[in-house]
């Protein structure tokens, strides 16, 4: 059984990065809130 990969729009990614950078929230906390892997969110933040 295969799972379909979720895709996140650039706007969604931007909002998540903003929560981490501007609001100074931990990556782990934001990742749990938006239900995405911490490593994925860390990549988005690094690319920003």
mmCIF entry with sequence, helices, sheets and N, C-alpha, C, O atoms, coordinates in Angstrom:
data_MODEL
# 
_entry.id   MODEL 
# 
_entity.id                         1 
_entity.type                       polymer 
_entity.pdbx_number_of_molecules   1 
# 
_entity_poly.entity_id                      1 
_entity_poly.type                           'polypeptide(L)' 
_entity_poly.nstd_linkage                   no 
_entity_poly.nstd_monomer                   no 
_entity_poly.pdbx_seq_one_letter_code       
;(UNK)(UNK)(UNK)(UNK)(UNK)(UNK)(UNK)(UNK)(UNK)(UNK)(UNK)(UNK)(UNK)(UNK)(UNK)(UNK)
(UNK)(UNK)(UNK)(UNK)(UNK)(UNK)(UNK)(UNK)(UNK)(UNK)(UNK)(UNK)(UNK)(UNK)(UNK)(UNK)
(UNK)(UNK)(UNK)(UNK)(UNK)(UNK)(UNK)(UNK)(UNK)(UNK)(UNK)(UNK)(UNK)(UNK)(UNK)(UNK)
;
_entity_poly.pdbx_seq_one_letter_code_can   XXXXXXXXXXXXXXXXXXXXXXXXXXXXXXXXXXXXXXXXXXXXXXXX 
_entity_poly.pdbx_strand_id                 A 
# 
loop_
_entity_poly_seq.entity_id 
_entity_poly_seq.num 
_entity_poly_seq.mon_id 
_entity_poly_seq.hetero 
1 1  UNK n 
1 2  UNK n 
1 3  UNK n 
1 4  UNK n 
1 5  UNK n 
1 6  UNK n 
1 7  UNK n 
1 8  UNK n 
1 9  UNK n 
1 10 UNK n 
1 11 UNK n 
1 12 UNK n 
1 13 UNK n 
1 14 UNK n 
1 15 UNK n 
1 16 UNK n 
1 17 UNK n 
1 18 UNK n 
1 19 UNK n 
1 20 UNK n 
1 21 UNK n 
1 22 UNK n 
1 23 UNK n 
1 24 UNK n 
1 25 UNK n 
1 26 UNK n 
1 27 UNK n 
1 28 UNK n 
1 29 UNK n 
1 30 UNK n 
1 31 UNK n 
1 32 UNK n 
1 33 UNK n 
1 34 UNK n 
1 35 UNK n 
1 36 UNK n 
1 37 UNK n 
1 38 UNK n 
1 39 UNK n 
1 40 UNK n 
1 41 UNK n 
1 42 UNK n 
1 43 UNK n 
1 44 UNK n 
1 45 UNK n 
1 46 UNK n 
1 47 UNK n 
1 48 UNK n 
# 
_struct_asym.id          A 
_struct_asym.entity_id   1 
# 
loop_
_struct_conf.conf_type_id 
_struct_conf.id 
_struct_conf.pdbx_PDB_helix_id 
_struct_conf.beg_label_comp_id 
_struct_conf.beg_label_asym_id 
_struct_conf.beg_label_seq_id 
_struct_conf.pdbx_beg_PDB_ins_code 
_struct_conf.end_label_comp_id 
_struct_conf.end_label_asym_id 
_struct_conf.end_label_seq_id 
_struct_conf.pdbx_end_PDB_ins_code 
_struct_conf.beg_auth_comp_id 
_struct_conf.beg_auth_asym_id 
_struct_conf.beg_auth_seq_id 
_struct_conf.end_auth_comp_id 
_struct_conf.end_auth_asym_id 
_struct_conf.end_auth_seq_id 
_struct_conf.pdbx_PDB_helix_class 
_struct_conf.details 
_struct_conf.pdbx_PDB_helix_length 
HELX_P HELX_P1 AA1 UNK A 10 ? UNK A 21 ? UNK A 10 UNK A 21 1 ? 12 
HELX_P HELX_P2 AA2 UNK A 27 ? UNK A 34 ? UNK A 27 UNK A 34 1 ? 8  
HELX_P HELX_P3 AA3 UNK A 38 ? UNK A 47 ? UNK A 38 UNK A 47 1 ? 10 
# 
_struct_conf_type.id          HELX_P 
_struct_conf_type.criteria    ? 
_struct_conf_type.reference   ? 
# 
loop_
_atom_site.group_PDB 
_atom_site.id 
_atom_site.type_symbol 
_atom_site.label_atom_id 
_atom_site.label_alt_id 
_atom_site.label_comp_id 
_atom_site.label_asym_id 
_atom_site.label_entity_id 
_atom_site.label_seq_id 
_atom_site.pdbx_PDB_ins_code 
_atom_site.Cartn_x 
_atom_site.Cartn_y 
_atom_site.Cartn_z 
_atom_site.occupancy 
_atom_site.B_iso_or_equiv 
_atom_site.pdbx_formal_charge 
_atom_site.auth_seq_id 
_atom_site.auth_comp_id 
_atom_site.auth_asym_id 
_atom_site.auth_atom_id 
_atom_site.pdbx_PDB_model_num 
ATOM 1   N N  . UNK A 1 1  ? 0.842  -1.176 0.000  1.00 0.00 ? 1  UNK A N  1 
ATOM 2   C CA . UNK A 1 1  ? 0.000  0.000  0.000  1.00 0.00 ? 1  UNK A CA 1 
ATOM 3   C C  . UNK A 1 1  ? 0.891  1.244  0.000  1.00 0.00 ? 1  UNK A C  1 
ATOM 4   O O  . UNK A 1 1  ? 1.781  1.379  0.840  1.00 0.00 ? 1  UNK A O  1 
ATOM 5   N N  . UNK A 1 2  ? 0.652  2.121  -0.919 1.00 0.00 ? 2  UNK A N  1 
ATOM 6   C CA . UNK A 1 2  ? 1.472  3.324  -1.023 1.00 0.00 ? 2  UNK A CA 1 
ATOM 7   C C  . UNK A 1 2  ? 0.720  4.533  -0.493 1.00 0.00 ? 2  UNK A C  1 
ATOM 8   O O  . UNK A 1 2  ? -0.508 4.596  -0.531 1.00 0.00 ? 2  UNK A O  1 
ATOM 9   N N  . UNK A 1 3  ? 1.492  5.487  0.000  1.00 0.00 ? 3  UNK A N  1 
ATOM 10  C CA . UNK A 1 3  ? 0.893  6.726  0.478  1.00 0.00 ? 3  UNK A CA 1 
ATOM 11  C C  . UNK A 1 3  ? 1.218  7.837  -0.512 1.00 0.00 ? 3  UNK A C  1 
ATOM 12  O O  . UNK A 1 3  ? 2.315  7.893  -1.069 1.00 0.00 ? 3  UNK A O  1 
ATOM 13  N N  . UNK A 1 4  ? 0.260  8.704  -0.717 1.00 0.00 ? 4  UNK A N  1 
ATOM 14  C CA . UNK A 1 4  ? 0.478  9.846  -1.589 1.00 0.00 ? 4  UNK A CA 1 
ATOM 15  C C  . UNK A 1 4  ? 1.234  10.921 -0.815 1.00 0.00 ? 4  UNK A C  1 
ATOM 16  O O  . UNK A 1 4  ? 0.908  11.209 0.336  1.00 0.00 ? 4  UNK A O  1 
ATOM 17  N N  . UNK A 1 5  ? 2.238  11.510 -1.445 1.00 0.00 ? 5  UNK A N  1 
ATOM 18  C CA . UNK A 1 5  ? 2.998  12.581 -0.811 1.00 0.00 ? 5  UNK A CA 1 
ATOM 19  C C  . UNK A 1 5  ? 2.153  13.836 -0.732 1.00 0.00 ? 5  UNK A C  1 
ATOM 20  O O  . UNK A 1 5  ? 1.472  14.213 -1.685 1.00 0.00 ? 5  UNK A O  1 
ATOM 21  N N  . UNK A 1 6  ? 2.214  14.472 0.423  1.00 0.00 ? 6  UNK A N  1 
ATOM 22  C CA . UNK A 1 6  ? 1.512  15.743 0.558  1.00 0.00 ? 6  UNK A CA 1 
ATOM 23  C C  . UNK A 1 6  ? 2.363  16.830 -0.056 1.00 0.00 ? 6  UNK A C  1 
ATOM 24  O O  . UNK A 1 6  ? 3.590  16.804 0.045  1.00 0.00 ? 6  UNK A O  1 
ATOM 25  N N  . UNK A 1 7  ? 1.720  17.775 -0.685 1.00 0.00 ? 7  UNK A N  1 
ATOM 26  C CA . UNK A 1 7  ? 2.424  18.905 -1.262 1.00 0.00 ? 7  UNK A CA 1 
ATOM 27  C C  . UNK A 1 7  ? 1.972  20.166 -0.546 1.00 0.00 ? 7  UNK A C  1 
ATOM 28  O O  . UNK A 1 7  ? 0.791  20.347 -0.250 1.00 0.00 ? 7  UNK A O  1 
ATOM 29  N N  . UNK A 1 8  ? 2.931  21.023 -0.278 1.00 0.00 ? 8  UNK A N  1 
ATOM 30  C CA . UNK A 1 8  ? 2.649  22.271 0.415  1.00 0.00 ? 8  UNK A CA 1 
ATOM 31  C C  . UNK A 1 8  ? 2.917  23.430 -0.527 1.00 0.00 ? 8  UNK A C  1 
ATOM 32  O O  . UNK A 1 8  ? 3.958  23.486 -1.182 1.00 0.00 ? 8  UNK A O  1 
ATOM 33  N N  . UNK A 1 9  ? 1.982  24.340 -0.587 1.00 0.00 ? 9  UNK A N  1 
ATOM 34  C CA . UNK A 1 9  ? 2.126  25.506 -1.463 1.00 0.00 ? 9  UNK A CA 1 
ATOM 35  C C  . UNK A 1 9  ? 3.243  26.409 -0.941 1.00 0.00 ? 9  UNK A C  1 
ATOM 36  O O  . UNK A 1 9  ? 3.589  26.351 0.239  1.00 0.00 ? 9  UNK A O  1 
ATOM 37  N N  . UNK A 1 10 ? 3.797  27.231 -1.806 1.00 0.00 ? 10 UNK A N  1 
ATOM 38  C CA . UNK A 1 10 ? 4.815  28.188 -1.346 1.00 0.00 ? 10 UNK A CA 1 
ATOM 39  C C  . UNK A 1 10 ? 4.294  29.105 -0.235 1.00 0.00 ? 10 UNK A C  1 
ATOM 40  O O  . UNK A 1 10 ? 5.051  29.502 0.651  1.00 0.00 ? 10 UNK A O  1 
ATOM 41  N N  . UNK A 1 11 ? 3.016  29.435 -0.282 1.00 0.00 ? 11 UNK A N  1 
ATOM 42  C CA . UNK A 1 11 ? 2.427  30.286 0.764  1.00 0.00 ? 11 UNK A CA 1 
ATOM 43  C C  . UNK A 1 11 ? 2.431  29.568 2.112  1.00 0.00 ? 11 UNK A C  1 
ATOM 44  O O  . UNK A 1 11 ? 2.738  30.167 3.143  1.00 0.00 ? 11 UNK A O  1 
ATOM 45  N N  . UNK A 1 12 ? 2.091  28.295 2.094  1.00 0.00 ? 12 UNK A N  1 
ATOM 46  C CA . UNK A 1 12 ? 2.062  27.497 3.322  1.00 0.00 ? 12 UNK A CA 1 
ATOM 47  C C  . UNK A 1 12 ? 3.468  27.377 3.906  1.00 0.00 ? 12 UNK A C  1 
ATOM 48  O O  . UNK A 1 12 ? 3.667  27.522 5.112  1.00 0.00 ? 12 UNK A O  1 
ATOM 49  N N  . UNK A 1 13 ? 4.433  27.111 3.037  1.00 0.00 ? 13 UNK A N  1 
ATOM 50  C CA . UNK A 1 13 ? 5.819  27.003 3.486  1.00 0.00 ? 13 UNK A CA 1 
ATOM 51  C C  . UNK A 1 13 ? 6.292  28.335 4.072  1.00 0.00 ? 13 UNK A C  1 
ATOM 52  O O  . UNK A 1 13 ? 6.967  28.370 5.101  1.00 0.00 ? 13 UNK A O  1 
ATOM 53  N N  . UNK A 1 14 ? 5.928  29.420 3.405  1.00 0.00 ? 14 UNK A N  1 
ATOM 54  C CA . UNK A 1 14 ? 6.321  30.746 3.880  1.00 0.00 ? 14 UNK A CA 1 
ATOM 55  C C  . UNK A 1 14 ? 5.749  31.062 5.246  1.00 0.00 ? 14 UNK A C  1 
ATOM 56  O O  . UNK A 1 14 ? 6.431  31.644 6.090  1.00 0.00 ? 14 UNK A O  1 
ATOM 57  N N  . UNK A 1 15 ? 4.505  30.685 5.468  1.00 0.00 ? 15 UNK A N  1 
ATOM 58  C CA . UNK A 1 15 ? 3.879  30.926 6.769  1.00 0.00 ? 15 UNK A CA 1 
ATOM 59  C C  . UNK A 1 15 ? 4.597  30.136 7.862  1.00 0.00 ? 15 UNK A C  1 
ATOM 60  O O  . UNK A 1 15 ? 4.814  30.645 8.962  1.00 0.00 ? 15 UNK A O  1 
ATOM 61  N N  . UNK A 1 16 ? 4.963  28.896 7.556  1.00 0.00 ? 16 UNK A N  1 
ATOM 62  C CA . UNK A 1 16 ? 5.662  28.066 8.535  1.00 0.00 ? 16 UNK A CA 1 
ATOM 63  C C  . UNK A 1 16 ? 7.036  28.656 8.859  1.00 0.00 ? 16 UNK A C  1 
ATOM 64  O O  . UNK A 1 16 ? 7.440  28.705 10.021 1.00 0.00 ? 16 UNK A O  1 
ATOM 65  N N  . UNK A 1 17 ? 7.748  29.104 7.825  1.00 0.00 ? 17 UNK A N  1 
ATOM 66  C CA . UNK A 1 17 ? 9.068  29.714 8.030  1.00 0.00 ? 17 UNK A CA 1 
ATOM 67  C C  . UNK A 1 17 ? 8.928  30.984 8.858  1.00 0.00 ? 17 UNK A C  1 
ATOM 68  O O  . UNK A 1 17 ? 9.750  31.248 9.736  1.00 0.00 ? 17 UNK A O  1 
ATOM 69  N N  . UNK A 1 18 ? 7.894  31.771 8.586  1.00 0.00 ? 18 UNK A N  1 
ATOM 70  C CA . UNK A 1 18 ? 7.653  32.997 9.341  1.00 0.00 ? 18 UNK A CA 1 
ATOM 71  C C  . UNK A 1 18 ? 7.421  32.694 10.818 1.00 0.00 ? 18 UNK A C  1 
ATOM 72  O O  . UNK A 1 18 ? 7.919  33.409 11.688 1.00 0.00 ? 18 UNK A O  1 
ATOM 73  N N  . UNK A 1 19 ? 6.667  31.638 11.099 1.00 0.00 ? 19 UNK A N  1 
ATOM 74  C CA . UNK A 1 19 ? 6.423  31.261 12.497 1.00 0.00 ? 19 UNK A CA 1 
ATOM 75  C C  . UNK A 1 19 ? 7.732  30.960 13.215 1.00 0.00 ? 19 UNK A C  1 
ATOM 76  O O  . UNK A 1 19 ? 7.886  31.284 14.392 1.00 0.00 ? 19 UNK A O  1 
ATOM 77  N N  . UNK A 1 20 ? 8.667  30.347 12.514 1.00 0.00 ? 20 UNK A N  1 
ATOM 78  C CA . UNK A 1 20 ? 9.944  29.985 13.133 1.00 0.00 ? 20 UNK A CA 1 
ATOM 79  C C  . UNK A 1 20 ? 10.852 31.205 13.271 1.00 0.00 ? 20 UNK A C  1 
ATOM 80  O O  . UNK A 1 20 ? 11.418 31.442 14.338 1.00 0.00 ? 20 UNK A O  1 
ATOM 81  N N  . UNK A 1 21 ? 10.992 31.975 12.202 1.00 0.00 ? 21 UNK A N  1 
ATOM 82  C CA . UNK A 1 21 ? 11.964 33.069 12.201 1.00 0.00 ? 21 UNK A CA 1 
ATOM 83  C C  . UNK A 1 21 ? 11.439 34.322 12.898 1.00 0.00 ? 21 UNK A C  1 
ATOM 84  O O  . UNK A 1 21 ? 12.083 34.839 13.811 1.00 0.00 ? 21 UNK A O  1 
ATOM 85  N N  . UNK A 1 22 ? 10.284 34.810 12.478 1.00 0.00 ? 22 UNK A N  1 
ATOM 86  C CA . UNK A 1 22 ? 9.773  36.075 13.007 1.00 0.00 ? 22 UNK A CA 1 
ATOM 87  C C  . UNK A 1 22 ? 9.246  35.917 14.435 1.00 0.00 ? 22 UNK A C  1 
ATOM 88  O O  . UNK A 1 22 ? 9.505  36.754 15.299 1.00 0.00 ? 22 UNK A O  1 
ATOM 89  N N  . UNK A 1 23 ? 8.509  34.840 14.667 1.00 0.00 ? 23 UNK A N  1 
ATOM 90  C CA . UNK A 1 23 ? 7.915  34.637 15.992 1.00 0.00 ? 23 UNK A CA 1 
ATOM 91  C C  . UNK A 1 23 ? 8.854  33.915 16.948 1.00 0.00 ? 23 UNK A C  1 
ATOM 92  O O  . UNK A 1 23 ? 8.514  33.713 18.114 1.00 0.00 ? 23 UNK A O  1 
ATOM 93  N N  . UNK A 1 24 ? 10.035 33.522 16.468 1.00 0.00 ? 24 UNK A N  1 
ATOM 94  C CA . UNK A 1 24 ? 11.054 32.829 17.280 1.00 0.00 ? 24 UNK A CA 1 
ATOM 95  C C  . UNK A 1 24 ? 10.512 31.581 17.967 1.00 0.00 ? 24 UNK A C  1 
ATOM 96  O O  . UNK A 1 24 ? 10.811 31.316 19.131 1.00 0.00 ? 24 UNK A O  1 
ATOM 97  N N  . UNK A 1 25 ? 9.716  30.825 17.232 1.00 0.00 ? 25 UNK A N  1 
ATOM 98  C CA . UNK A 1 25 ? 9.173  29.584 17.782 1.00 0.00 ? 25 UNK A CA 1 
ATOM 99  C C  . UNK A 1 25 ? 10.064 28.418 17.390 1.00 0.00 ? 25 UNK A C  1 
ATOM 100 O O  . UNK A 1 25 ? 10.660 28.439 16.313 1.00 0.00 ? 25 UNK A O  1 
ATOM 101 N N  . UNK A 1 26 ? 10.169 27.400 18.237 1.00 0.00 ? 26 UNK A N  1 
ATOM 102 C CA . UNK A 1 26 ? 11.002 26.237 17.917 1.00 0.00 ? 26 UNK A CA 1 
ATOM 103 C C  . UNK A 1 26 ? 10.463 25.477 16.697 1.00 0.00 ? 26 UNK A C  1 
ATOM 104 O O  . UNK A 1 26 ? 9.253  25.375 16.495 1.00 0.00 ? 26 UNK A O  1 
ATOM 105 N N  . UNK A 1 27 ? 11.384 24.954 15.901 1.00 0.00 ? 27 UNK A N  1 
ATOM 106 C CA . UNK A 1 27 ? 10.996 24.185 14.720 1.00 0.00 ? 27 UNK A CA 1 
ATOM 107 C C  . UNK A 1 27 ? 10.123 23.000 15.119 1.00 0.00 ? 27 UNK A C  1 
ATOM 108 O O  . UNK A 1 27 ? 9.135  22.706 14.447 1.00 0.00 ? 27 UNK A O  1 
ATOM 109 N N  . UNK A 1 28 ? 10.475 22.324 16.197 1.00 0.00 ? 28 UNK A N  1 
ATOM 110 C CA . UNK A 1 28 ? 9.718  21.145 16.627 1.00 0.00 ? 28 UNK A CA 1 
ATOM 111 C C  . UNK A 1 28 ? 8.261  21.499 16.931 1.00 0.00 ? 28 UNK A C  1 
ATOM 112 O O  . UNK A 1 28 ? 7.346  20.757 16.572 1.00 0.00 ? 28 UNK A O  1 
ATOM 113 N N  . UNK A 1 29 ? 8.058  22.627 17.586 1.00 0.00 ? 29 UNK A N  1 
ATOM 114 C CA . UNK A 1 29 ? 6.705  23.050 17.955 1.00 0.00 ? 29 UNK A CA 1 
ATOM 115 C C  . UNK A 1 29 ? 5.870  23.362 16.713 1.00 0.00 ? 29 UNK A C  1 
ATOM 116 O O  . UNK A 1 29 ? 4.728  22.917 16.597 1.00 0.00 ? 29 UNK A O  1 
ATOM 117 N N  . UNK A 1 30 ? 6.441  24.120 15.798 1.00 0.00 ? 30 UNK A N  1 
ATOM 118 C CA . UNK A 1 30 ? 5.725  24.496 14.576 1.00 0.00 ? 30 UNK A CA 1 
ATOM 119 C C  . UNK A 1 30 ? 5.453  23.246 13.732 1.00 0.00 ? 30 UNK A C  1 
ATOM 120 O O  . UNK A 1 30 ? 4.368  23.094 13.171 1.00 0.00 ? 30 UNK A O  1 
ATOM 121 N N  . UNK A 1 31 ? 6.438  22.362 13.647 1.00 0.00 ? 31 UNK A N  1 
ATOM 122 C CA . UNK A 1 31 ? 6.274  21.137 12.860 1.00 0.00 ? 31 UNK A CA 1 
ATOM 123 C C  . UNK A 1 31 ? 5.107  20.299 13.385 1.00 0.00 ? 31 UNK A C  1 
ATOM 124 O O  . UNK A 1 31 ? 4.304  19.789 12.604 1.00 0.00 ? 31 UNK A O  1 
ATOM 125 N N  . UNK A 1 32 ? 5.017  20.161 14.699 1.00 0.00 ? 32 UNK A N  1 
ATOM 126 C CA . UNK A 1 32 ? 3.888  19.414 15.279 1.00 0.00 ? 32 UNK A CA 1 
ATOM 127 C C  . UNK A 1 32 ? 2.567  20.090 14.952 1.00 0.00 ? 32 UNK A C  1 
ATOM 128 O O  . UNK A 1 32 ? 1.585  19.429 14.614 1.00 0.00 ? 32 UNK A O  1 
ATOM 129 N N  . UNK A 1 33 ? 2.552  21.416 15.058 1.00 0.00 ? 33 UNK A N  1 
ATOM 130 C CA . UNK A 1 33 ? 1.323  22.173 14.831 1.00 0.00 ? 33 UNK A CA 1 
ATOM 131 C C  . UNK A 1 33 ? 0.804  22.013 13.395 1.00 0.00 ? 33 UNK A C  1 
ATOM 132 O O  . UNK A 1 33 ? -0.398 21.852 13.185 1.00 0.00 ? 33 UNK A O  1 
ATOM 133 N N  . UNK A 1 34 ? 1.699  22.057 12.420 1.00 0.00 ? 34 UNK A N  1 
ATOM 134 C CA . UNK A 1 34 ? 1.252  21.960 11.025 1.00 0.00 ? 34 UNK A CA 1 
ATOM 135 C C  . UNK A 1 34 ? 1.358  20.538 10.477 1.00 0.00 ? 34 UNK A C  1 
ATOM 136 O O  . UNK A 1 34 ? 1.099  20.292 9.299  1.00 0.00 ? 34 UNK A O  1 
ATOM 137 N N  . UNK A 1 35 ? 1.743  19.604 11.353 1.00 0.00 ? 35 UNK A N  1 
ATOM 138 C CA . UNK A 1 35 ? 1.805  18.182 11.031 1.00 0.00 ? 35 UNK A CA 1 
ATOM 139 C C  . UNK A 1 35 ? 2.737  17.885 9.856  1.00 0.00 ? 35 UNK A C  1 
ATOM 140 O O  . UNK A 1 35 ? 2.352  17.271 8.860  1.00 0.00 ? 35 UNK A O  1 
ATOM 141 N N  . UNK A 1 36 ? 3.989  18.352 10.019 1.00 0.00 ? 36 UNK A N  1 
ATOM 142 C CA . UNK A 1 36 ? 5.024  18.095 9.026  1.00 0.00 ? 36 UNK A CA 1 
ATOM 143 C C  . UNK A 1 36 ? 6.268  17.629 9.790  1.00 0.00 ? 36 UNK A C  1 
ATOM 144 O O  . UNK A 1 36 ? 6.446  17.977 10.957 1.00 0.00 ? 36 UNK A O  1 
ATOM 145 N N  . UNK A 1 37 ? 7.111  16.859 9.145  1.00 0.00 ? 37 UNK A N  1 
ATOM 146 C CA . UNK A 1 37 ? 8.320  16.354 9.764  1.00 0.00 ? 37 UNK A CA 1 
ATOM 147 C C  . UNK A 1 37 ? 9.251  17.518 10.115 1.00 0.00 ? 37 UNK A C  1 
ATOM 148 O O  . UNK A 1 37 ? 9.359  18.488 9.364  1.00 0.00 ? 37 UNK A O  1 
ATOM 149 N N  . UNK A 1 38 ? 9.922  17.408 11.267 1.00 0.00 ? 38 UNK A N  1 
ATOM 150 C CA . UNK A 1 38 ? 10.837 18.469 11.695 1.00 0.00 ? 38 UNK A CA 1 
ATOM 151 C C  . UNK A 1 38 ? 11.943 18.704 10.674 1.00 0.00 ? 38 UNK A C  1 
ATOM 152 O O  . UNK A 1 38 ? 12.330 19.847 10.430 1.00 0.00 ? 38 UNK A O  1 
ATOM 153 N N  . UNK A 1 39 ? 12.447 17.643 10.083 1.00 0.00 ? 39 UNK A N  1 
ATOM 154 C CA . UNK A 1 39 ? 13.509 17.758 9.089  1.00 0.00 ? 39 UNK A CA 1 
ATOM 155 C C  . UNK A 1 39 ? 13.056 18.532 7.864  1.00 0.00 ? 39 UNK A C  1 
ATOM 156 O O  . UNK A 1 39 ? 13.820 19.305 7.287  1.00 0.00 ? 39 UNK A O  1 
ATOM 157 N N  . UNK A 1 40 ? 11.809 18.318 7.473  1.00 0.00 ? 40 UNK A N  1 
ATOM 158 C CA . UNK A 1 40 ? 11.256 19.036 6.326  1.00 0.00 ? 40 UNK A CA 1 
ATOM 159 C C  . UNK A 1 40 ? 11.177 20.521 6.620  1.00 0.00 ? 40 UNK A C  1 
ATOM 160 O O  . UNK A 1 40 ? 11.585 21.345 5.802  1.00 0.00 ? 40 UNK A O  1 
ATOM 161 N N  . UNK A 1 41 ? 10.657 20.861 7.779  1.00 0.00 ? 41 UNK A N  1 
ATOM 162 C CA . UNK A 1 41 ? 10.546 22.273 8.154  1.00 0.00 ? 41 UNK A CA 1 
ATOM 163 C C  . UNK A 1 41 ? 11.928 22.895 8.296  1.00 0.00 ? 41 UNK A C  1 
ATOM 164 O O  . UNK A 1 41 ? 12.129 24.044 7.903  1.00 0.00 ? 41 UNK A O  1 
ATOM 165 N N  . UNK A 1 42 ? 12.874 22.164 8.845  1.00 0.00 ? 42 UNK A N  1 
ATOM 166 C CA . UNK A 1 42 ? 14.236 22.664 8.967  1.00 0.00 ? 42 UNK A CA 1 
ATOM 167 C C  . UNK A 1 42 ? 14.826 22.985 7.595  1.00 0.00 ? 42 UNK A C  1 
ATOM 168 O O  . UNK A 1 42 ? 15.533 23.981 7.440  1.00 0.00 ? 42 UNK A O  1 
ATOM 169 N N  . UNK A 1 43 ? 14.540 22.154 6.614  1.00 0.00 ? 43 UNK A N  1 
ATOM 170 C CA . UNK A 1 43 ? 14.997 22.398 5.241  1.00 0.00 ? 43 UNK A CA 1 
ATOM 171 C C  . UNK A 1 43 ? 14.384 23.674 4.696  1.00 0.00 ? 43 UNK A C  1 
ATOM 172 O O  . UNK A 1 43 ? 15.076 24.486 4.081  1.00 0.00 ? 43 UNK A O  1 
ATOM 173 N N  . UNK A 1 44 ? 13.086 23.856 4.917  1.00 0.00 ? 44 UNK A N  1 
ATOM 174 C CA . UNK A 1 44 ? 12.421 25.067 4.426  1.00 0.00 ? 44 UNK A CA 1 
ATOM 175 C C  . UNK A 1 44 ? 13.062 26.307 5.039  1.00 0.00 ? 44 UNK A C  1 
ATOM 176 O O  . UNK A 1 44 ? 13.310 27.293 4.345  1.00 0.00 ? 44 UNK A O  1 
ATOM 177 N N  . UNK A 1 45 ? 13.327 26.252 6.340  1.00 0.00 ? 45 UNK A N  1 
ATOM 178 C CA . UNK A 1 45 ? 13.922 27.397 7.044  1.00 0.00 ? 45 UNK A CA 1 
ATOM 179 C C  . UNK A 1 45 ? 15.334 27.643 6.510  1.00 0.00 ? 45 UNK A C  1 
ATOM 180 O O  . UNK A 1 45 ? 15.716 28.792 6.288  1.00 0.00 ? 45 UNK A O  1 
ATOM 181 N N  . UNK A 1 46 ? 16.100 26.596 6.305  1.00 0.00 ? 46 UNK A N  1 
ATOM 182 C CA . UNK A 1 46 ? 17.471 26.736 5.798  1.00 0.00 ? 46 UNK A CA 1 
ATOM 183 C C  . UNK A 1 46 ? 17.484 27.352 4.402  1.00 0.00 ? 46 UNK A C  1 
ATOM 184 O O  . UNK A 1 46 ? 18.337 28.185 4.094  1.00 0.00 ? 46 UNK A O  1 
ATOM 185 N N  . UNK A 1 47 ? 16.552 26.948 3.572  1.00 0.00 ? 47 UNK A N  1 
ATOM 186 C CA . UNK A 1 47 ? 16.478 27.487 2.214  1.00 0.00 ? 47 UNK A CA 1 
ATOM 187 C C  . UNK A 1 47 ? 16.063 28.947 2.208  1.00 0.00 ? 47 UNK A C  1 
ATOM 188 O O  . UNK A 1 47 ? 16.428 29.702 1.306  1.00 0.00 ? 47 UNK A O  1 
ATOM 189 N N  . UNK A 1 48 ? 15.294 29.344 3.224  1.00 0.00 ? 48 UNK A N  1 
ATOM 190 C CA . UNK A 1 48 ? 14.865 30.732 3.305  1.00 0.00 ? 48 UNK A CA 1 
ATOM 191 C C  . UNK A 1 48 ? 16.068 31.617 3.567  1.00 0.00 ? 48 UNK A C  1 
ATOM 192 O O  . UNK A 1 48 ? 15.927 32.836 3.672  1.00 0.00 ? 48 UNK A O  1 
# 
